[in-house]
């Protein structure tokens, strides 16, 4: 795909549904009793992989555009699939479904694409094994394909070494299958809390105390109505573009501003961006707001510590934005980037260097020196990573010459309408 260079962005965008919440709405609806109605569902490849997996286990799921209806019969209503569950490119599907499968009464095999086959699963399979799960696979259950033989689980008190919503969620979901025992997960920092919020909306009792979340086994989930807010991780690409591309002004409608996910808003404010947040009054379990951004005089900043879990998926686009800020931007404590769809530290640095960025990798992040003119006129690649692909597409708005993007189809994982939205607001 040839990406034209150097155009400002003006207009209004309705950001597609949050990927993390869309995944969970389908999963929880499938193990709840009764009907769950989901609006603004993200019809991206990852979330469709989740639907495919639960349909194979007997869940009745109907899709009508961005509306999804799930008829559940409780966790015991799931049945053994006749073939492998293919999670595609979705780490969320793979890791969370392991927690659900651990307490079932049947055997399942999980697989995914080439990227998933390289992503570590032991961070989830090890605590699940402590709960009594029978899981095996390559490298002792660290890589797909994985075999899960469901059975009786016991509650555990688990201290996670990483702040990971996927690890926390898998353990909590397995905890629902214990016989009335409590399962506790403690993290070093608070990771995104969509699972806790959504469990409550499905009627489950969840206790949150500081960095510890607990759930009691044997609870029955009840079908719910779920409005999926716009995905702030997708919005981040247009927020960064609006702040850094000359002659830009964008309004992003009904975006989720969950406090465990809004790190990009903190970064924009710290960098001096002109950002307006208008909150919506809603009955939703998730906060929602309109976000207005315009071209700003940006300054470098330091991004570290407790802020990192709130914006781990946004770091590629923040790195690009930092090339247009005055001074040095330092990103650290972001080792988690190494085990995403790609090693995002190396990939971001290498791709941005191609277009003239002054950027260097560190063991746990990167250092970006601005303000830099980006030249373009080269071939760049998403490396099969949707976040890298979107970052490079936005980069074309800042380059002096067009870019040729390889692997643009990877963006469909989280934002199928990305290029049409980008084209519509380009001047």
C-alpha positions as CSV (number, residue, x, y, z in Angstrom):
1,X,0.0,0.0,0.0
2,X,1.3,3.4,-1.0
3,X,0.7,6.0,1.7
4,X,0.6,9.7,0.6
5,X,2.6,12.1,2.7
6,X,2.2,15.4,4.5
7,X,-1.6,16.0,4.9
8,X,-3.4,17.5,7.9
9,X,-6.3,15.8,9.5
10,X,-9.7,17.4,10.1
11,X,-13.0,16.0,11.1
12,X,-14.9,13.6,13.4
13,X,-14.4,9.9,13.9
14,X,-16.4,7.3,15.7
15,X,-13.7,4.9,17.0
16,X,-14.6,1.2,16.7
17,X,-15.4,-0.8,19.8
18,X,-12.8,-1.7,22.4
19,X,-11.1,-4.9,21.5
20,X,-10.5,-6.1,25.1
21,X,-14.1,-5.4,26.1
22,X,-15.5,-7.1,22.9
23,X,-13.5,-10.3,23.7
24,X,-14.7,-10.4,27.3
25,X,-18.4,-9.7,26.4
26,X,-18.5,-12.7,24.1
27,X,-16.7,-15.0,26.6
28,X,-18.7,-14.0,29.6
29,X,-22.0,-14.1,27.7
30,X,-21.1,-17.6,26.5
31,X,-20.7,-18.9,30.1
32,X,-23.6,-16.9,31.5
33,X,-27.2,-18.0,31.8
34,X,-29.6,-16.3,29.5
35,X,-29.1,-13.8,26.7
36,X,-26.4,-11.1,26.4
37,X,-26.8,-8.3,24.0
38,X,-23.6,-6.5,22.9
39,X,-23.6,-3.2,21.0
40,X,-20.6,-1.5,19.2
41,X,-18.8,-4.9,19.1
42,X,-15.5,-4.8,17.3
43,X,-15.7,-6.9,14.1
44,X,-11.9,-7.3,13.9
45,X,-10.1,-10.5,13.2
46,X,-9.1,-11.1,16.8
47,X,-12.6,-10.7,18.2
48,X,-14.0,-12.9,15.5
49,X,-11.6,-15.6,16.5
50,X,-13.1,-15.5,20.0
51,X,-16.6,-15.9,18.5
52,X,-15.4,-18.8,16.4
53,X,-13.9,-20.6,19.4
54,X,-17.1,-20.3,21.5
55,X,-19.3,-21.4,18.6
56,X,-17.2,-24.5,18.3
57,X,-18.0,-25.2,22.0
58,X,-21.7,-24.9,21.4
59,X,-22.4,-21.2,22.2
60,X,-25.3,-19.7,20.2
61,X,-23.9,-16.4,18.8
62,X,-25.6,-14.1,16.3
63,X,-23.8,-11.2,14.6
64,X,-25.7,-8.3,13.0
65,X,-23.2,-5.6,12.0
66,X,-21.7,-4.3,15.3
67,X,-24.5,-5.9,17.4
68,X,-23.9,-9.4,18.8
69,X,-26.4,-11.6,20.6
70,X,-25.1,-14.4,22.8
71,X,-27.4,-17.1,24.3
72,X,-25.6,-18.8,27.1
73,X,-26.3,-21.9,29.2
74,X,-23.7,-21.4,31.9
75,X,-20.2,-22.6,32.0
76,X,-21.4,-26.2,32.2
77,X,-23.3,-25.6,28.9
78,X,-20.1,-25.5,26.9
79,X,-19.2,-28.8,25.1
80,X,-16.1,-30.4,23.9
81,X,-15.2,-29.0,20.4
82,X,-14.8,-31.5,17.5
83,X,-11.6,-29.8,16.2
84,X,-8.8,-27.5,17.4
85,X,-9.8,-24.1,18.7
86,X,-8.0,-21.6,16.4
87,X,-7.3,-18.3,18.2
88,X,-5.7,-16.7,15.1
89,X,-3.5,-13.8,16.1
90,X,-5.2,-13.1,19.4
91,X,-3.2,-13.4,22.6
92,X,-6.2,-12.2,24.6
93,X,-8.4,-15.1,23.2
94,X,-5.6,-17.6,23.8
95,X,-4.7,-16.7,27.4
96,X,-8.2,-15.9,28.7
97,X,-9.8,-19.0,27.2
98,X,-7.2,-21.1,28.9
99,X,-8.6,-20.0,32.2
100,X,-12.1,-20.9,31.2
101,X,-11.1,-24.3,29.7
102,X,-9.1,-25.3,32.8
103,X,-12.3,-25.9,34.8
104,X,-14.5,-27.6,32.1
105,X,-15.3,-31.3,32.0
106,X,-13.7,-31.9,28.6
107,X,-10.5,-31.9,26.5
108,X,-9.5,-29.1,24.2
109,X,-6.6,-28.3,21.9
110,X,-5.6,-24.7,21.2
111,X,-3.7,-23.3,18.3
112,X,-3.1,-20.0,16.5
113,X,-1.1,-18.3,13.8
114,X,2.7,-18.1,13.5
115,X,2.8,-15.1,15.8
116,X,0.9,-16.8,18.6
117,X,3.1,-19.8,18.3
118,X,6.0,-17.6,19.4
119,X,4.3,-15.8,22.3
120,X,4.9,-17.2,25.8
121,X,2.0,-18.9,27.6
122,X,3.7,-20.2,30.7
123,X,2.9,-17.0,32.5
124,X,-0.7,-18.2,32.3
125,X,-0.3,-22.0,32.2
126,X,1.9,-22.2,35.3
127,X,-0.6,-20.6,37.8
128,X,-3.4,-22.6,36.2
129,X,-1.4,-25.7,36.8
130,X,-1.1,-24.6,40.5
131,X,-4.9,-24.6,40.5
132,X,-4.9,-28.2,39.3
133,X,-5.3,-27.7,35.5
134,X,-3.9,-30.3,33.2
135,X,-2.2,-28.3,30.4
136,X,0.6,-29.4,28.1
137,X,2.2,-28.2,24.9
138,X,5.5,-27.3,23.3
139,X,8.3,-26.4,25.8
140,X,6.3,-27.7,28.8
141,X,3.2,-25.8,27.9
142,X,4.9,-22.5,27.1
143,X,3.9,-22.3,23.4
144,X,0.9,-23.4,21.3
145,X,-0.4,-25.8,20.3
146,X,-1.7,-26.4,23.8
147,X,-3.7,-29.3,25.2
148,X,-6.1,-28.6,28.0
149,X,-7.9,-31.4,29.9
150,X,-10.4,-29.7,32.2
151,X,-11.0,-30.8,35.7
152,X,-11.5,-29.9,39.3
153,X,-9.7,-26.7,40.3
154,X,-8.7,-25.2,43.7
155,X,-8.5,-21.5,44.6
156,X,-5.0,-20.0,44.9
157,X,-3.4,-16.8,46.2
158,X,-1.2,-15.8,43.3
159,X,1.4,-13.0,43.2
160,X,2.1,-12.1,39.6
161,X,5.6,-10.9,38.6
162,X,4.1,-8.8,35.8
163,X,1.1,-6.4,35.7
164,X,-0.8,-8.3,33.0
165,X,-4.6,-8.2,32.5
166,X,-4.4,-11.4,30.5
167,X,-2.7,-13.3,33.3
168,X,-5.0,-11.8,36.0
169,X,-8.1,-12.5,33.9
170,X,-7.2,-16.1,33.1
171,X,-6.7,-16.9,36.8
172,X,-9.9,-15.2,37.8
173,X,-11.9,-17.0,35.2
174,X,-10.5,-20.3,36.3
175,X,-11.4,-19.2,39.9
176,X,-15.1,-19.2,38.9
177,X,-14.8,-23.0,38.4
178,X,-13.6,-23.8,41.9
179,X,-15.9,-25.3,44.5
180,X,-16.8,-22.1,46.4
181,X,-13.1,-21.2,47.2
182,X,-11.7,-17.8,46.8
183,X,-9.0,-17.1,44.1
184,X,-6.8,-14.0,44.6
185,X,-4.4,-12.3,42.2
186,X,-1.9,-9.6,43.3
187,X,0.0,-7.5,40.8
188,X,3.1,-5.3,41.1
189,X,1.1,-2.5,39.4
190,X,-2.6,-2.4,38.6
191,X,-3.3,-3.7,35.0
192,X,-6.4,-2.9,33.0
193,X,-9.5,-3.9,34.9
194,X,-12.1,-4.8,32.3
195,X,-12.5,-8.3,33.6
196,X,-13.4,-7.1,37.1
197,X,-15.8,-4.5,35.9
198,X,-17.5,-6.9,33.5
199,X,-17.8,-9.7,36.0
200,X,-19.7,-7.3,38.2
201,X,-22.0,-6.4,35.4
202,X,-22.8,-10.1,34.9
203,X,-23.7,-10.3,38.6
204,X,-20.5,-11.8,40.0
205,X,-19.1,-10.9,43.4
206,X,-15.6,-9.5,42.9
207,X,-13.5,-7.9,45.7
208,X,-10.8,-5.4,44.9
209,X,-8.3,-4.4,47.7
210,X,-5.4,-2.3,46.5
211,X,-3.5,-4.4,44.0
212,X,-5.3,-7.6,44.9
213,X,-8.5,-8.9,43.1
214,X,-10.5,-11.9,44.5
215,X,-13.3,-13.9,43.0
216,X,-15.3,-16.7,44.7
217,X,-15.9,-20.0,42.9
218,X,-19.2,-21.5,42.1
219,X,-20.9,-18.2,41.1
220,X,-23.5,-18.1,38.3
221,X,-23.2,-15.3,35.7
222,X,-26.4,-13.8,34.3
223,X,-26.8,-12.4,30.8
224,X,-26.3,-8.6,30.5
225,X,-26.6,-5.7,28.1
226,X,-23.1,-4.5,27.2
227,X,-22.3,-1.3,25.4
228,X,-18.7,-1.5,24.1
229,X,-17.0,2.0,24.2
230,X,-14.6,3.1,21.5
231,X,-11.2,1.5,21.9
232,X,-8.8,4.1,23.4
233,X,-5.9,2.1,22.0
234,X,-7.2,2.6,18.5
235,X,-8.1,6.2,19.3
236,X,-4.5,6.8,20.4
237,X,-3.3,6.7,16.8
238,X,-5.6,9.6,15.8
239,X,-4.9,11.4,19.1
240,X,-1.2,11.4,18.4
241,X,-1.8,12.3,14.8
242,X,-4.0,15.2,15.7
243,X,-1.4,16.5,18.1
244,X,1.6,16.2,15.9
245,X,0.5,16.6,12.3
246,X,0.4,20.3,11.2
247,X,-3.1,21.8,10.5
248,X,-5.0,19.1,12.3
249,X,-8.1,19.1,14.5
250,X,-10.0,15.9,15.3
251,X,-13.0,14.9,17.4
252,X,-13.2,11.3,18.5
253,X,-16.6,10.2,19.7
254,X,-17.6,7.9,22.7
255,X,-14.1,6.6,23.5
256,X,-13.6,4.4,26.6
257,X,-11.6,6.3,29.3
258,X,-11.2,3.5,31.8
259,X,-8.6,4.8,34.4
260,X,-6.5,1.6,33.9
261,X,-6.3,2.4,30.1
262,X,-6.1,6.2,29.8
263,X,-2.3,6.5,30.0
264,X,-2.2,8.0,26.5
265,X,-4.2,11.0,27.9
266,X,-1.6,11.5,30.6
267,X,1.2,11.4,28.1
268,X,-0.5,13.9,25.8
269,X,-1.0,16.3,28.7
270,X,2.6,15.8,29.9
271,X,3.8,16.6,26.4
272,X,1.7,19.8,26.2
273,X,-1.0,18.7,23.8
274,X,-4.1,20.7,23.3
275,X,-6.7,18.0,24.5
276,X,-10.3,18.5,25.6
277,X,-12.1,15.6,27.3
278,X,-15.9,15.7,27.5
279,X,-17.3,12.9,29.7
280,X,-20.7,11.3,28.9
281,X,-23.2,10.4,31.6
282,X,-23.9,6.7,31.1
283,X,-25.2,3.6,32.8
284,X,-22.2,1.7,31.4
285,X,-19.8,-0.1,33.7
286,X,-17.0,1.7,31.7
287,X,-16.5,5.5,31.6
288,X,-17.0,7.1,28.1
289,X,-15.9,10.5,26.7
290,X,-15.5,12.6,23.5
291,X,-11.9,13.5,22.9
292,X,-10.9,16.6,20.9
293,X,-7.3,17.2,19.9
294,X,-5.5,19.7,17.7
295,X,-2.0,20.4,16.4
296,X,0.1,21.3,19.5
297,X,3.6,22.4,20.4
298,X,4.9,19.2,22.0
299,X,7.7,18.7,24.4
300,X,9.7,15.6,25.3
301,X,8.8,13.6,28.5
302,X,9.7,10.5,30.5
303,X,7.3,7.6,30.4
304,X,7.9,4.9,33.1
305,X,6.7,3.0,36.1
306,X,3.0,2.8,36.9
307,X,2.1,4.6,33.7
308,X,3.4,1.8,31.5
309,X,0.7,-0.8,32.1
310,X,-1.9,1.9,31.2
311,X,-0.5,2.4,27.7
312,X,1.6,-0.6,26.7
313,X,-0.3,-0.9,23.3
314,X,0.1,2.8,22.6
315,X,3.9,3.0,22.9
316,X,4.5,2.6,19.1
317,X,2.4,5.7,18.3
318,X,3.8,7.6,21.2
319,X,7.3,6.9,19.9
320,X,6.3,8.4,16.5
321,X,4.7,11.4,18.2
322,X,7.9,11.9,20.2
323,X,9.9,12.5,17.0
324,X,7.8,15.7,16.6
325,X,8.3,16.9,20.1
326,X,11.0,19.4,21.2
327,X,13.7,17.6,23.3
328,X,14.2,14.0,24.5
329,X,11.5,11.5,25.3
330,X,12.5,8.4,27.3
331,X,10.4,5.3,27.5
332,X,11.4,2.7,30.1
333,X,10.1,-0.2,32.3
334,X,8.4,-1.5,29.1
335,X,10.0,-5.0,28.8
336,X,6.5,-6.3,28.1
337,X,6.8,-4.9,24.6
338,X,9.2,-7.7,23.8
339,X,6.5,-10.4,24.0
340,X,3.7,-8.6,22.0
341,X,2.8,-9.5,18.4
342,X,6.4,-8.6,17.6
343,X,9.3,-7.4,19.7
344,X,7.9,-3.9,19.6
345,X,11.0,-2.3,21.0
346,X,13.2,-3.4,18.1
347,X,10.5,-3.2,15.5
348,X,9.5,0.4,16.3
349,X,13.1,1.6,16.5
350,X,14.1,-0.1,13.2
351,X,11.0,1.1,11.3
352,X,11.2,4.7,12.5
353,X,14.9,4.8,11.7
354,X,14.1,4.0,8.1
355,X,12.1,7.2,7.8
356,X,14.8,9.4,9.5
357,X,13.8,9.3,13.2
358,X,16.6,9.9,15.8
359,X,15.7,6.9,18.0
360,X,17.6,4.2,19.9
361,X,16.5,1.0,21.7
362,X,17.3,0.2,25.3
363,X,16.8,-3.0,27.3
364,X,13.4,-1.9,28.6
365,X,12.3,0.8,26.1
366,X,13.6,3.5,23.8
367,X,15.0,7.0,23.7
368,X,13.7,9.4,21.0
369,X,15.3,12.8,20.2
370,X,13.1,15.5,18.6
371,X,12.1,17.5,16.8
372,X,13.0,15.6,13.6
373,X,11.9,15.9,9.9
374,X,10.8,12.5,8.6
375,X,11.8,11.9,5.0
376,X,9.7,8.9,3.8
377,X,10.2,7.6,0.3
378,X,11.1,4.2,1.6
379,X,9.5,0.8,2.1
380,X,8.3,0.0,5.7
381,X,6.6,-3.0,7.2
382,X,4.0,-3.8,9.8
383,X,5.8,-7.2,10.5
384,X,2.3,-8.6,10.9
385,X,1.7,-6.3,13.9
386,X,-1.5,-4.2,13.7
387,X,-0.1,-1.5,16.1
388,X,3.1,-1.1,14.0
389,X,1.0,-0.9,10.8
390,X,-1.2,1.9,12.1
391,X,1.8,3.8,13.5
392,X,3.5,3.7,10.1
393,X,0.3,4.8,8.3
394,X,0.1,7.8,10.6
395,X,3.8,8.4,10.0
396,X,3.0,9.0,6.3
397,X,1.1,12.2,7.4
398,X,4.4,13.5,8.7
399,X,6.9,12.4,6.0
400,X,8.1,14.6,3.2
401,X,7.6,11.7,0.7
402,X,5.1,8.8,0.4
403,X,5.7,5.5,2.2
404,X,5.2,2.0,0.9
405,X,3.7,-0.1,3.6
406,X,4.0,-3.9,3.5
407,X,1.6,-6.0,5.6
408,X,-1.2,-3.4,5.9
409,X,-3.7,-6.1,6.2
410,X,-2.5,-6.7,9.8
411,X,-4.5,-3.6,10.8
412,X,-7.7,-5.5,10.4
413,X,-7.0,-7.3,13.6
414,X,-8.2,-4.3,15.7
415,X,-9.4,-1.6,13.3
416,X,-10.9,-2.9,10.0
417,X,-12.0,0.6,8.9
418,X,-8.8,2.4,9.8
419,X,-7.8,3.4,6.2
420,X,-11.2,4.6,5.3
421,X,-11.3,6.8,8.5
422,X,-7.8,8.1,7.8
423,X,-8.6,8.9,4.2
424,X,-11.9,10.7,5.2
425,X,-10.1,13.1,7.6
426,X,-7.1,13.8,5.4
427,X,-7.2,17.2,3.8
